């Protein structure tokens, strides 16, 4: 099972809001829906699809339309948790990769 943490949902909302302001509300909704569908479809069928993050090998990363999606497996319940969605063109926040949100 794939779960989105509250912080990753905030990331999606911020990306959606930025696109809506800069371009168009309908485009923002479409882009976020496509990102979510892609990630959920891919990871549901292949949880090892992402690349391991060198700085923190507990996490893996997918890239979709320039956005980076970071996730990990909770060893207790074996679910995958999306913990961080980094919008393209933004700086990586290493402190976002922590397992506290998935424990």
Phi and psi in degrees as a GROMACS rama.xvg file:
@    title "Ramachandran Plot"
@    xaxis  label "Phi"
@    yaxis  label "Psi"
@TYPE xy
-108.76  132.17  UNK-2
-128.389  144.263  UNK-3
-101.582  127.456  UNK-4
-74.4771  160.46  UNK-5
-55.4604  -39.3041  UNK-6
-66.4243  -37.284  UNK-7
-68.9254  -32.9912  UNK-8
-67.7147  -35.8616  UNK-9
-64.293  -41.0416  UNK-10
-56.7731  -46.5269  UNK-11
-61.4578  -42.1617  UNK-12
-62.0444  -40.2729  UNK-13
-67.6942  -39.4563  UNK-14
-65.0141  -45.901  UNK-15
-58.8172  -44.9779  UNK-16
-63.4482  -42.7323  UNK-17
-61.0123  -46.7483  UNK-18
-64.9213  -40.8687  UNK-19
-61.9254  -40.747  UNK-20
-71.5307  -44.8338  UNK-21
-76.8464  -29.9089  UNK-22
-129.1  -79.7776  UNK-23
-162.692  141.401  UNK-24
-62.9284  -45.6051  UNK-25
-63.102  -39.5237  UNK-26
-63.5838  -41.754  UNK-27
-60.5664  -44.9296  UNK-28
-64.852  -43.3833  UNK-29
-62.1774  -45.1198  UNK-30
-63.0307  -46.8251  UNK-31
-65.9693  -41.8784  UNK-32
-61.9848  -40.6552  UNK-33
-63.9911  -41.4535  UNK-34
-61.9807  -49.2037  UNK-35
-61.1941  -47.5191  UNK-36
-60.0038  -43.6256  UNK-37
-62.0619  -50.0418  UNK-38
-62.4883  -47.3079  UNK-39
-66.5295  -39.7345  UNK-40
-66.1768  -47.9902  UNK-41
-63.8509  -50.521  UNK-42
-73.2005  -25.536  UNK-43
-66.9706  -35.2442  UNK-44
-93.3841  -23.5988  UNK-45
-148.138  85.2293  UNK-46
-62.713  -17.1654  UNK-47
-97.135  17.5914  UNK-48
-66.8665  -29.2199  UNK-49
-80.0586  169.855  UNK-50
-94.0323  139.509  UNK-51
-67.3537  137.522  UNK-52
-80.2035  119.361  UNK-53
-59.7406  -40.6394  UNK-54
-71.8561  -19.0674  UNK-55
-153.677  89.6647  UNK-56
-67.1909  -0.0591186  UNK-57
-75.2784  -15.1772  UNK-58
-115.009  151.557  UNK-59
-121.778  162.939  UNK-60
-135.261  135.892  UNK-61
-114.286  153.795  UNK-62
-123.524  130.507  UNK-63
-135.651  118.983  UNK-64
49.7941  39.6054  UNK-65
84.455  -8.10251  UNK-66
-92.4859  138.473  UNK-67
-101.484  130.841  UNK-68
-115.505  119.753  UNK-69
-106.987  134.593  UNK-70
-146.818  164.723  UNK-71
-150.806  166.371  UNK-72
-100.017  136.398  UNK-73
-83.1114  119.429  UNK-74
-64.9359  -21.114  UNK-75
-77.1529  -52.3888  UNK-76
-103.782  -5.04789  UNK-77
65.3874  14.353  UNK-78
-83.5436  151.924  UNK-79
-90.8258  136.905  UNK-80
-120.533  124.898  UNK-81
-80.72  120.48  UNK-82
-109.007  -18.8423  UNK-83
-157.539  128.425  UNK-84
-118.126  109.171  UNK-85
-96.5721  118.343  UNK-86
-66.8523  145.705  UNK-87
-58.6658  143.532  UNK-88
81.7624  2.39696  UNK-89
-107.084  157.782  UNK-90
-75.4129  145.479  UNK-91
-71.0811  134.217  UNK-92
-110.807  95.2575  UNK-93
-56.7573  -32.2198  UNK-94
-68.2995  -13.0243  UNK-95
-73.7981  -17.43  UNK-96
-91.3558  88.6522  UNK-97
-141.865  152.249  UNK-98
-89.9703  1.82283  UNK-99
-61.8411  -32.4287  UNK-100
-74.8053  -16.6612  UNK-101
-108.664  0.800607  UNK-102
